[in-house]
Amino acid sequence: MELDDELCLCFHVSRRKIENFIQRTKPQRASQLSECLGAGTGCGWCRPFLKRLWQRAQTSPTSVHEDPATVAIEAVSANEYARQRADYRQQQDEQKS
Ligand code: FES
């Protein structure tokens, strides 16, 4: 996933916007990332990824590209990320019915 790919697909929030928001506002809790254009407040798929980016900022804010969480997020393509989210949403729908 590239910096300009959407991390929160529900609200079209890119990874770059999230990372800039973290740097700029230094949120005290991962849940505060919802203040960045509503990220994470839709289907919930992106919440673990948001949390990882927030946790990374708590431990090593300067070594972004060496951080395991960042490497894991970068390793998945935007298409694969969207496909996994579609599976996640389908599972959610099945659980509701
Ligand atoms: S992808 Fe972020 S809440 Fe659905």
Residues whose N, C-alpha, C, O or C-beta is under 5 A from the ligand:
A	BS01	FES	L7 C8 L9 C10 G40 T41 G42 C43 G44 W45 C46
